Amino acid sequence: MPGWLAGRGGRPEGYYHRQMTDAVRYRVDNGIKWRAMPADFPPWPRAYAFFAAGVIRGS
């Protein structure tokens, strides 16, 4: 749960981590380019920034 929902303050997240993780996994699974992300996911620059930041850990 985002910190702002838990009452810890701070700036609200634009998208939940789950949405971003799903977008990155969709891209990897289907082998598409970042710019070809479907509209169901967050904008590709945000999903790419999330990916590039290394937030997602390997399982």
mmCIF file as Biopython writes it, N, C-alpha, C and O atoms, coordinates in Angstrom:
data_model
#
loop_
_atom_site.group_PDB
_atom_site.id
_atom_site.type_symbol
_atom_site.label_atom_id
_atom_site.label_alt_id
_atom_site.label_comp_id
_atom_site.label_asym_id
_atom_site.label_entity_id
_atom_site.label_seq_id
_atom_site.pdbx_PDB_ins_code
_atom_site.Cartn_x
_atom_site.Cartn_y
_atom_site.Cartn_z
_atom_site.occupancy
_atom_site.B_iso_or_equiv
_atom_site.auth_seq_id
_atom_site.auth_asym_id
_atom_site.pdbx_PDB_model_num
ATOM 1   N N  . MET A ? 1  ? 0.845  -1.172  0.000   1.0 0.0 1  A 1 
ATOM 2   C CA . MET A ? 1  ? 0.000  0.000   0.000   1.0 0.0 1  A 1 
ATOM 3   C C  . MET A ? 1  ? 0.895  1.240   0.000   1.0 0.0 1  A 1 
ATOM 4   O O  . MET A ? 1  ? 1.888  1.279   0.726   1.0 0.0 1  A 1 
ATOM 5   N N  . PRO A ? 2  ? 0.559  2.251   -0.801  1.0 0.0 2  A 1 
ATOM 6   C CA . PRO A ? 2  ? 1.348  3.467   -0.823  1.0 0.0 2  A 1 
ATOM 7   C C  . PRO A ? 2  ? 1.374  4.147   0.544   1.0 0.0 2  A 1 
ATOM 8   O O  . PRO A ? 2  ? 0.427  4.037   1.324   1.0 0.0 2  A 1 
ATOM 9   N N  . GLY A ? 3  ? 2.459  4.843   0.818   1.0 0.0 3  A 1 
ATOM 10  C CA . GLY A ? 3  ? 2.612  5.511   2.102   1.0 0.0 3  A 1 
ATOM 11  C C  . GLY A ? 3  ? 1.526  6.538   2.380   1.0 0.0 3  A 1 
ATOM 12  O O  . GLY A ? 3  ? 1.119  6.722   3.527   1.0 0.0 3  A 1 
ATOM 13  N N  . TRP A ? 4  ? 1.057  7.207   1.332   1.0 0.0 4  A 1 
ATOM 14  C CA . TRP A ? 4  ? 0.060  8.251   1.565   1.0 0.0 4  A 1 
ATOM 15  C C  . TRP A ? 4  ? -1.282 7.668   1.994   1.0 0.0 4  A 1 
ATOM 16  O O  . TRP A ? 4  ? -2.064 8.354   2.652   1.0 0.0 4  A 1 
ATOM 17  N N  . LEU A ? 5  ? -1.568 6.404   1.633   1.0 0.0 5  A 1 
ATOM 18  C CA . LEU A ? 5  ? -2.796 5.772   2.105   1.0 0.0 5  A 1 
ATOM 19  C C  . LEU A ? 5  ? -2.655 5.283   3.535   1.0 0.0 5  A 1 
ATOM 20  O O  . LEU A ? 5  ? -3.646 5.152   4.254   1.0 0.0 5  A 1 
ATOM 21  N N  . ALA A ? 6  ? -1.433 5.016   3.945   1.0 0.0 6  A 1 
ATOM 22  C CA . ALA A ? 6  ? -1.193 4.531   5.297   1.0 0.0 6  A 1 
ATOM 23  C C  . ALA A ? 6  ? -1.056 5.679   6.287   1.0 0.0 6  A 1 
ATOM 24  O O  . ALA A ? 6  ? -0.811 5.444   7.471   1.0 0.0 6  A 1 
ATOM 25  N N  . GLY A ? 7  ? -1.210 6.914   5.825   1.0 0.0 7  A 1 
ATOM 26  C CA . GLY A ? 7  ? -1.166 8.064   6.720   1.0 0.0 7  A 1 
ATOM 27  C C  . GLY A ? 7  ? 0.236  8.531   7.061   1.0 0.0 7  A 1 
ATOM 28  O O  . GLY A ? 7  ? 0.424  9.240   8.051   1.0 0.0 7  A 1 
ATOM 29  N N  . ARG A ? 8  ? 1.232  8.148   6.260   1.0 0.0 8  A 1 
ATOM 30  C CA . ARG A ? 8  ? 2.598  8.567   6.551   1.0 0.0 8  A 1 
ATOM 31  C C  . ARG A ? 8  ? 2.961  9.866   5.852   1.0 0.0 8  A 1 
ATOM 32  O O  . ARG A ? 8  ? 4.084  10.349  6.005   1.0 0.0 8  A 1 
ATOM 33  N N  . GLY A ? 9  ? 2.056  10.435  5.102   1.0 0.0 9  A 1 
ATOM 34  C CA . GLY A ? 9  ? 2.320  11.708  4.434   1.0 0.0 9  A 1 
ATOM 35  C C  . GLY A ? 9  ? 3.123  11.520  3.166   1.0 0.0 9  A 1 
ATOM 36  O O  . GLY A ? 9  ? 3.319  10.400  2.694   1.0 0.0 9  A 1 
ATOM 37  N N  . GLY A ? 10 ? 3.579  12.620  2.627   1.0 0.0 10 A 1 
ATOM 38  C CA . GLY A ? 10 ? 4.349  12.578  1.390   1.0 0.0 10 A 1 
ATOM 39  C C  . GLY A ? 10 ? 3.462  12.777  0.181   1.0 0.0 10 A 1 
ATOM 40  O O  . GLY A ? 10 ? 2.240  12.874  0.288   1.0 0.0 10 A 1 
ATOM 41  N N  . ARG A ? 11 ? 4.099  12.834  -0.958  1.0 0.0 11 A 1 
ATOM 42  C CA . ARG A ? 11 ? 3.380  13.046  -2.211  1.0 0.0 11 A 1 
ATOM 43  C C  . ARG A ? 11 ? 2.721  11.750  -2.669  1.0 0.0 11 A 1 
ATOM 44  O O  . ARG A ? 11 ? 3.354  10.694  -2.652  1.0 0.0 11 A 1 
ATOM 45  N N  . PRO A ? 12 ? 1.470  11.818  -3.074  1.0 0.0 12 A 1 
ATOM 46  C CA . PRO A ? 12 ? 0.789  10.597  -3.544  1.0 0.0 12 A 1 
ATOM 47  C C  . PRO A ? 12 ? 1.467  10.034  -4.799  1.0 0.0 12 A 1 
ATOM 48  O O  . PRO A ? 12 ? 1.938  10.787  -5.652  1.0 0.0 12 A 1 
ATOM 49  N N  . GLU A ? 13 ? 1.510  8.726   -4.897  1.0 0.0 13 A 1 
ATOM 50  C CA . GLU A ? 13 ? 2.055  8.092   -6.084  1.0 0.0 13 A 1 
ATOM 51  C C  . GLU A ? 13 ? 1.084  8.267   -7.238  1.0 0.0 13 A 1 
ATOM 52  O O  . GLU A ? 13 ? -0.133 8.269   -7.049  1.0 0.0 13 A 1 
ATOM 53  N N  . GLY A ? 14 ? 1.627  8.411   -8.416  1.0 0.0 14 A 1 
ATOM 54  C CA . GLY A ? 14 ? 0.779  8.525   -9.592  1.0 0.0 14 A 1 
ATOM 55  C C  . GLY A ? 14 ? 0.163  7.190   -9.975  1.0 0.0 14 A 1 
ATOM 56  O O  . GLY A ? 14 ? -0.969 7.124   -10.455 1.0 0.0 14 A 1 
ATOM 57  N N  . TYR A ? 15 ? 0.933  6.123   -9.752  1.0 0.0 15 A 1 
ATOM 58  C CA . TYR A ? 15 ? 0.483  4.780   -10.104 1.0 0.0 15 A 1 
ATOM 59  C C  . TYR A ? 15 ? 0.942  3.817   -9.016  1.0 0.0 15 A 1 
ATOM 60  O O  . TYR A ? 15 ? 1.991  4.014   -8.402  1.0 0.0 15 A 1 
ATOM 61  N N  . TYR A ? 16 ? 0.164  2.795   -8.789  1.0 0.0 16 A 1 
ATOM 62  C CA . TYR A ? 16 ? 0.543  1.777   -7.814  1.0 0.0 16 A 1 
ATOM 63  C C  . TYR A ? 16 ? 1.697  0.939   -8.368  1.0 0.0 16 A 1 
ATOM 64  O O  . TYR A ? 16 ? 1.832  0.779   -9.581  1.0 0.0 16 A 1 
ATOM 65  N N  . HIS A ? 17 ? 2.513  0.415   -7.481  1.0 0.0 17 A 1 
ATOM 66  C CA . HIS A ? 17 ? 3.625  -0.435  -7.895  1.0 0.0 17 A 1 
ATOM 67  C C  . HIS A ? 17 ? 3.117  -1.650  -8.659  1.0 0.0 17 A 1 
ATOM 68  O O  . HIS A ? 17 ? 3.788  -2.132  -9.572  1.0 0.0 17 A 1 
ATOM 69  N N  . ARG A ? 18 ? 1.958  -2.143  -8.303  1.0 0.0 18 A 1 
ATOM 70  C CA . ARG A ? 18 ? 1.403  -3.310  -8.998  1.0 0.0 18 A 1 
ATOM 71  C C  . ARG A ? 18 ? 1.158  -2.991  -10.468 1.0 0.0 18 A 1 
ATOM 72  O O  . ARG A ? 18 ? 1.439  -3.819  -11.335 1.0 0.0 18 A 1 
ATOM 73  N N  . GLN A ? 19 ? 0.636  -1.799  -10.759 1.0 0.0 19 A 1 
ATOM 74  C CA . GLN A ? 19 ? 0.399  -1.403  -12.142 1.0 0.0 19 A 1 
ATOM 75  C C  . GLN A ? 19 ? 1.719  -1.341  -12.912 1.0 0.0 19 A 1 
ATOM 76  O O  . GLN A ? 19 ? 1.806  -1.801  -14.050 1.0 0.0 19 A 1 
ATOM 77  N N  . MET A ? 20 ? 2.729  -0.775  -12.286 1.0 0.0 20 A 1 
ATOM 78  C CA . MET A ? 20 ? 4.026  -0.641  -12.942 1.0 0.0 20 A 1 
ATOM 79  C C  . MET A ? 20 ? 4.664  -2.008  -13.169 1.0 0.0 20 A 1 
ATOM 80  O O  . MET A ? 20 ? 5.210  -2.277  -14.239 1.0 0.0 20 A 1 
ATOM 81  N N  . THR A ? 21 ? 4.590  -2.867  -12.155 1.0 0.0 21 A 1 
ATOM 82  C CA . THR A ? 21 ? 5.155  -4.207  -12.279 1.0 0.0 21 A 1 
ATOM 83  C C  . THR A ? 21 ? 4.452  -4.982  -13.382 1.0 0.0 21 A 1 
ATOM 84  O O  . THR A ? 21 ? 5.099  -5.662  -14.178 1.0 0.0 21 A 1 
ATOM 85  N N  . ASP A ? 22 ? 3.134  -4.881  -13.432 1.0 0.0 22 A 1 
ATOM 86  C CA . ASP A ? 22 ? 2.383  -5.563  -14.488 1.0 0.0 22 A 1 
ATOM 87  C C  . ASP A ? 22 ? 2.786  -5.055  -15.866 1.0 0.0 22 A 1 
ATOM 88  O O  . ASP A ? 22 ? 2.896  -5.840  -16.808 1.0 0.0 22 A 1 
ATOM 89  N N  . ALA A ? 23 ? 3.007  -3.748  -15.993 1.0 0.0 23 A 1 
ATOM 90  C CA . ALA A ? 23 ? 3.404  -3.173  -17.280 1.0 0.0 23 A 1 
ATOM 91  C C  . ALA A ? 23 ? 4.767  -3.707  -17.711 1.0 0.0 23 A 1 
ATOM 92  O O  . ALA A ? 23 ? 4.948  -4.080  -18.870 1.0 0.0 23 A 1 
ATOM 93  N N  . VAL A ? 24 ? 5.720  -3.747  -16.793 1.0 0.0 24 A 1 
ATOM 94  C CA . VAL A ? 24 ? 7.052  -4.239  -17.127 1.0 0.0 24 A 1 
ATOM 95  C C  . VAL A ? 24 ? 6.997  -5.717  -17.482 1.0 0.0 24 A 1 
ATOM 96  O O  . VAL A ? 24 ? 7.622  -6.148  -18.451 1.0 0.0 24 A 1 
ATOM 97  N N  . ARG A ? 25 ? 6.261  -6.486  -16.712 1.0 0.0 25 A 1 
ATOM 98  C CA . ARG A ? 25 ? 6.160  -7.918  -17.004 1.0 0.0 25 A 1 
ATOM 99  C C  . ARG A ? 25 ? 5.469  -8.169  -18.338 1.0 0.0 25 A 1 
ATOM 100 O O  . ARG A ? 25 ? 5.856  -9.084  -19.064 1.0 0.0 25 A 1 
ATOM 101 N N  . TYR A ? 26 ? 4.464  -7.385  -18.673 1.0 0.0 26 A 1 
ATOM 102 C CA . TYR A ? 26 ? 3.784  -7.514  -19.964 1.0 0.0 26 A 1 
ATOM 103 C C  . TYR A ? 26 ? 4.768  -7.260  -21.094 1.0 0.0 26 A 1 
ATOM 104 O O  . TYR A ? 26 ? 4.803  -7.997  -22.079 1.0 0.0 26 A 1 
ATOM 105 N N  . ARG A ? 27 ? 5.562  -6.215  -20.945 1.0 0.0 27 A 1 
ATOM 106 C CA . ARG A ? 27 ? 6.533  -5.858  -21.973 1.0 0.0 27 A 1 
ATOM 107 C C  . ARG A ? 27 ? 7.555  -6.970  -22.164 1.0 0.0 27 A 1 
ATOM 108 O O  . ARG A ? 27 ? 7.872  -7.338  -23.295 1.0 0.0 27 A 1 
ATOM 109 N N  . VAL A ? 28 ? 8.065  -7.501  -21.074 1.0 0.0 28 A 1 
ATOM 110 C CA . VAL A ? 28 ? 9.076  -8.558  -21.156 1.0 0.0 28 A 1 
ATOM 111 C C  . VAL A ? 28 ? 8.472  -9.838  -21.731 1.0 0.0 28 A 1 
ATOM 112 O O  . VAL A ? 28 ? 9.091  -10.495 -22.567 1.0 0.0 28 A 1 
ATOM 113 N N  . ASP A ? 29 ? 7.280  -10.189 -21.290 1.0 0.0 29 A 1 
ATOM 114 C CA . ASP A ? 29 ? 6.638  -11.426 -21.737 1.0 0.0 29 A 1 
ATOM 115 C C  . ASP A ? 29 ? 6.312  -11.401 -23.227 1.0 0.0 29 A 1 
ATOM 116 O O  . ASP A ? 29 ? 6.449  -12.413 -23.914 1.0 0.0 29 A 1 
ATOM 117 N N  . ASN A ? 30 ? 5.882  -10.251 -23.720 1.0 0.0 30 A 1 
ATOM 118 C CA . ASN A ? 30 ? 5.459  -10.163 -25.114 1.0 0.0 30 A 1 
ATOM 119 C C  . ASN A ? 30 ? 6.532  -9.633  -26.058 1.0 0.0 30 A 1 
ATOM 120 O O  . ASN A ? 30 ? 6.336  -9.626  -27.274 1.0 0.0 30 A 1 
ATOM 121 N N  . GLY A ? 31 ? 7.651  -9.195  -25.518 1.0 0.0 31 A 1 
ATOM 122 C CA . GLY A ? 31 ? 8.755  -8.741  -26.355 1.0 0.0 31 A 1 
ATOM 123 C C  . GLY A ? 31 ? 8.437  -7.514  -27.191 1.0 0.0 31 A 1 
ATOM 124 O O  . GLY A ? 31 ? 8.919  -7.392  -28.317 1.0 0.0 31 A 1 
ATOM 125 N N  . ILE A ? 32 ? 7.636  -6.609  -26.661 1.0 0.0 32 A 1 
ATOM 126 C CA . ILE A ? 32 ? 7.278  -5.406  -27.411 1.0 0.0 32 A 1 
ATOM 127 C C  . ILE A ? 32 ? 8.209  -4.260  -27.044 1.0 0.0 32 A 1 
ATOM 128 O O  . ILE A ? 32 ? 8.950  -4.341  -26.065 1.0 0.0 32 A 1 
ATOM 129 N N  . LYS A ? 33 ? 8.167  -3.211  -27.821 1.0 0.0 33 A 1 
ATOM 130 C CA . LYS A ? 33 ? 8.937  -2.011  -27.523 1.0 0.0 33 A 1 
ATOM 131 C C  . LYS A ? 33 ? 8.195  -1.194  -26.465 1.0 0.0 33 A 1 
ATOM 132 O O  . LYS A ? 33 ? 6.979  -1.314  -26.316 1.0 0.0 33 A 1 
ATOM 133 N N  . TRP A ? 34 ? 8.943  -0.361  -25.733 1.0 0.0 34 A 1 
ATOM 134 C CA . TRP A ? 34 ? 8.319  0.435   -24.671 1.0 0.0 34 A 1 
ATOM 135 C C  . TRP A ? 34 ? 7.198  1.303   -25.226 1.0 0.0 34 A 1 
ATOM 136 O O  . TRP A ? 34 ? 6.148  1.440   -24.598 1.0 0.0 34 A 1 
ATOM 137 N N  . ARG A ? 35 ? 7.413  1.881   -26.383 1.0 0.0 35 A 1 
ATOM 138 C CA . ARG A ? 35 ? 6.406  2.790   -26.948 1.0 0.0 35 A 1 
ATOM 139 C C  . ARG A ? 35 ? 5.144  2.070   -27.423 1.0 0.0 35 A 1 
ATOM 140 O O  . ARG A ? 35 ? 4.140  2.717   -27.719 1.0 0.0 35 A 1 
ATOM 141 N N  . ALA A ? 36 ? 5.185  0.758   -27.498 1.0 0.0 36 A 1 
ATOM 142 C CA . ALA A ? 36 ? 4.035  -0.021  -27.960 1.0 0.0 36 A 1 
ATOM 143 C C  . ALA A ? 36 ? 3.183  -0.536  -26.801 1.0 0.0 36 A 1 
ATOM 144 O O  . ALA A ? 36 ? 2.353  -1.424  -26.995 1.0 0.0 36 A 1 
ATOM 145 N N  . MET A ? 37 ? 3.377  0.006   -25.609 1.0 0.0 37 A 1 
ATOM 146 C CA . MET A ? 37 ? 2.598  -0.433  -24.448 1.0 0.0 37 A 1 
ATOM 147 C C  . MET A ? 37 ? 1.121  -0.108  -24.660 1.0 0.0 37 A 1 
ATOM 148 O O  . MET A ? 37 ? 0.796  0.991   -25.109 1.0 0.0 37 A 1 
ATOM 149 N N  . PRO A ? 38 ? 0.225  -1.040  -24.346 1.0 0.0 38 A 1 
ATOM 150 C CA . PRO A ? 38 ? -1.206 -0.765  -24.470 1.0 0.0 38 A 1 
ATOM 151 C C  . PRO A ? 38 ? -1.647 0.352   -23.514 1.0 0.0 38 A 1 
ATOM 152 O O  . PRO A ? 38 ? -0.980 0.634   -22.518 1.0 0.0 38 A 1 
ATOM 153 N N  . ALA A ? 39 ? -2.744 0.958   -23.828 1.0 0.0 39 A 1 
ATOM 154 C CA . ALA A ? 39 ? -3.264 2.065   -23.022 1.0 0.0 39 A 1 
ATOM 155 C C  . ALA A ? 39 ? -3.763 1.610   -21.651 1.0 0.0 39 A 1 
ATOM 156 O O  . ALA A ? 39 ? -4.032 2.445   -20.788 1.0 0.0 39 A 1 
ATOM 157 N N  . ASP A ? 40 ? -3.890 0.300   -21.438 1.0 0.0 40 A 1 
ATOM 158 C CA . ASP A ? 40 ? -4.343 -0.212  -20.144 1.0 0.0 40 A 1 
ATOM 159 C C  . ASP A ? 40 ? -3.305 -0.017  -19.050 1.0 0.0 40 A 1 
ATOM 160 O O  . ASP A ? 40 ? -3.628 -0.095  -17.865 1.0 0.0 40 A 1 
ATOM 161 N N  . PHE A ? 41 ? -2.064 0.235   -19.438 1.0 0.0 41 A 1 
ATOM 162 C CA . PHE A ? 41 ? -0.969 0.397   -18.494 1.0 0.0 41 A 1 
ATOM 163 C C  . PHE A ? 41 ? -0.613 1.870   -18.347 1.0 0.0 41 A 1 
ATOM 164 O O  . PHE A ? 41 ? -1.059 2.695   -19.144 1.0 0.0 41 A 1 
ATOM 165 N N  . PRO A ? 42 ? 0.185  2.210   -17.338 1.0 0.0 42 A 1 
ATOM 166 C CA . PRO A ? 42 ? 0.659  3.599   -17.225 1.0 0.0 42 A 1 
ATOM 167 C C  . PRO A ? 42 ? 1.458  3.989   -18.469 1.0 0.0 42 A 1 
ATOM 168 O O  . PRO A ? 42 ? 1.906  3.117   -19.214 1.0 0.0 42 A 1 
ATOM 169 N N  . PRO A ? 43 ? 1.639  5.297   -18.699 1.0 0.0 43 A 1 
ATOM 170 C CA . PRO A ? 43 ? 2.418  5.729   -19.868 1.0 0.0 43 A 1 
ATOM 171 C C  . PRO A ? 43 ? 3.798  5.082   -19.883 1.0 0.0 43 A 1 
ATOM 172 O O  . PRO A ? 43 ? 4.408  4.880   -18.833 1.0 0.0 43 A 1 
ATOM 173 N N  . TRP A ? 44 ? 4.286  4.758   -21.078 1.0 0.0 44 A 1 
ATOM 174 C CA . TRP A ? 44 ? 5.542  4.017   -21.176 1.0 0.0 44 A 1 
ATOM 175 C C  . TRP A ? 44 ? 6.721  4.729   -20.533 1.0 0.0 44 A 1 
ATOM 176 O O  . TRP A ? 44 ? 7.571  4.046   -19.962 1.0 0.0 44 A 1 
ATOM 177 N N  . PRO A ? 45 ? 6.837  6.079   -20.584 1.0 0.0 45 A 1 
ATOM 178 C CA . PRO A ? 45 ? 8.000  6.685   -19.927 1.0 0.0 45 A 1 
ATOM 179 C C  . PRO A ? 45 ? 8.021  6.435   -18.412 1.0 0.0 45 A 1 
ATOM 180 O O  . PRO A ? 45 ? 9.088  6.272   -17.819 1.0 0.0 45 A 1 
ATOM 181 N N  . ARG A ? 46 ? 6.855  6.407   -17.805 1.0 0.0 46 A 1 
ATOM 182 C CA . ARG A ? 46 ? 6.795  6.137   -16.358 1.0 0.0 46 A 1 
ATOM 183 C C  . ARG A ? 46 ? 7.131  4.690   -16.057 1.0 0.0 46 A 1 
ATOM 184 O O  . ARG A ? 46 ? 7.853  4.401   -15.102 1.0 0.0 46 A 1 
ATOM 185 N N  . ALA A ? 47 ? 6.609  3.778   -16.869 1.0 0.0 47 A 1 
ATOM 186 C CA . ALA A ? 47 ? 6.906  2.358   -16.659 1.0 0.0 47 A 1 
ATOM 187 C C  . ALA A ? 47 ? 8.394  2.102   -16.883 1.0 0.0 47 A 1 
ATOM 188 O O  . ALA A ? 47 ? 9.006  1.321   -16.154 1.0 0.0 47 A 1 
ATOM 189 N N  . TYR A ? 48 ? 8.974  2.753   -17.879 1.0 0.0 48 A 1 
ATOM 190 C CA . TYR A ? 48 ? 10.402 2.574   -18.135 1.0 0.0 48 A 1 
ATOM 191 C C  . TYR A ? 48 ? 11.227 3.141   -16.985 1.0 0.0 48 A 1 
ATOM 192 O O  . TYR A ? 48 ? 12.199 2.514   -16.563 1.0 0.0 48 A 1 
ATOM 193 N N  . ALA A ? 49 ? 10.865 4.302   -16.472 1.0 0.0 49 A 1 
ATOM 194 C CA . ALA A ? 49 ? 11.596 4.898   -15.347 1.0 0.0 49 A 1 
ATOM 195 C C  . ALA A ? 49 ? 11.534 3.985   -14.127 1.0 0.0 49 A 1 
ATOM 196 O O  . ALA A ? 49 ? 12.519 3.837   -13.403 1.0 0.0 49 A 1 
ATOM 197 N N  . PHE A ? 50 ? 10.379 3.377   -13.904 1.0 0.0 50 A 1 
ATOM 198 C CA . PHE A ? 50 ? 10.216 2.433   -12.801 1.0 0.0 50 A 1 
ATOM 199 C C  . PHE A ? 50 ? 11.147 1.247   -13.001 1.0 0.0 50 A 1 
ATOM 200 O O  . PHE A ? 50 ? 11.808 0.806   -12.061 1.0 0.0 50 A 1 
ATOM 201 N N  . PHE A ? 51 ? 11.200 0.730   -14.222 1.0 0.0 51 A 1 
ATOM 202 C CA . PHE A ? 51 ? 12.071 -0.390  -14.553 1.0 0.0 51 A 1 
ATOM 203 C C  . PHE A ? 51 ? 13.542 -0.004  -14.397 1.0 0.0 51 A 1 
ATOM 204 O O  . PHE A ? 51 ? 14.325 -0.747  -13.805 1.0 0.0 51 A 1 
ATOM 205 N N  . ALA A ? 52 ? 13.909 1.161   -14.932 1.0 0.0 52 A 1 
ATOM 206 C CA . ALA A ? 52 ? 15.307 1.608   -14.903 1.0 0.0 52 A 1 
ATOM 207 C C  . ALA A ? 52 ? 15.780 1.885   -13.473 1.0 0.0 52 A 1 
ATOM 208 O O  . ALA A ? 52 ? 16.968 1.755   -13.178 1.0 0.0 52 A 1 
ATOM 209 N N  . ALA A ? 53 ? 14.868 2.261   -12.598 1.0 0.0 53 A 1 
ATOM 210 C CA . ALA A ? 53 ? 15.235 2.530   -11.199 1.0 0.0 53 A 1 
ATOM 211 C C  . ALA A ? 53 ? 15.565 1.245   -10.449 1.0 0.0 53 A 1 
ATOM 212 O O  . ALA A ? 53 ? 16.114 1.287   -9.348  1.0 0.0 53 A 1 
ATOM 213 N N  . GLY A ? 54 ? 15.233 0.115   -11.039 1.0 0.0 54 A 1 
ATOM 214 C CA . GLY A ? 54 ? 15.556 -1.164  -10.406 1.0 0.0 54 A 1 
ATOM 215 C C  . GLY A ? 54 ? 14.647 -1.508  -9.252  1.0 0.0 54 A 1 
ATOM 216 O O  . GLY A ? 54 ? 15.054 -2.222  -8.335  1.0 0.0 54 A 1 
ATOM 217 N N  . VAL A ? 55 ? 13.425 -1.014  -9.278  1.0 0.0 55 A 1 
ATOM 218 C CA . VAL A ? 55 ? 12.486 -1.286  -8.193  1.0 0.0 55 A 1 
ATOM 219 C C  . VAL A ? 55 ? 12.069 -2.741  -8.179  1.0 0.0 55 A 1 
ATOM 220 O O  . VAL A ? 55 ? 11.840 -3.313  -7.114  1.0 0.0 55 A 1 
ATOM 221 N N  . ILE A ? 56 ? 11.967 -3.348  -9.357  1.0 0.0 56 A 1 
ATOM 222 C CA . ILE A ? 56 ? 11.534 -4.736  -9.457  1.0 0.0 56 A 1 
ATOM 223 C C  . ILE A ? 56 ? 12.739 -5.641  -9.221  1.0 0.0 56 A 1 
ATOM 224 O O  . ILE A ? 56 ? 13.768 -5.502  -9.881  1.0 0.0 56 A 1 
ATOM 225 N N  . ARG A ? 57 ? 12.605 -6.551  -8.295  1.0 0.0 57 A 1 
ATOM 226 C CA . ARG A ? 57 ? 13.672 -7.499  -7.985  1.0 0.0 57 A 1 
ATOM 227 C C  . ARG A ? 57 ? 13.402 -8.801  -8.726  1.0 0.0 57 A 1 
ATOM 228 O O  . ARG A ? 57 ? 12.249 -9.172  -8.944  1.0 0.0 57 A 1 
ATOM 229 N N  . GLY A ? 58 ? 14.457 -9.482  -9.106  1.0 0.0 58 A 1 
ATOM 230 C CA . GLY A ? 58 ? 14.313 -10.782 -9.754  1.0 0.0 58 A 1 
ATOM 231 C C  . GLY A ? 58 ? 13.779 -11.812 -8.782  1.0 0.0 58 A 1 
ATOM 232 O O  . GLY A ? 58 ? 14.039 -11.731 -7.581  1.0 0.0 58 A 1 
ATOM 233 N N  . SER A ? 59 ? 13.043 -12.769 -9.285  1.0 0.0 59 A 1 
ATOM 234 C CA . SER A ? 59 ? 12.471 -13.784 -8.384  1.0 0.0 59 A 1 
ATOM 235 C C  . SER A ? 59 ? 13.164 -15.112 -8.523  1.0 0.0 59 A 1 
ATOM 236 O O  . SER A ? 59 ? 12.805 -16.070 -7.838  1.0 0.0 59 A 1 
#
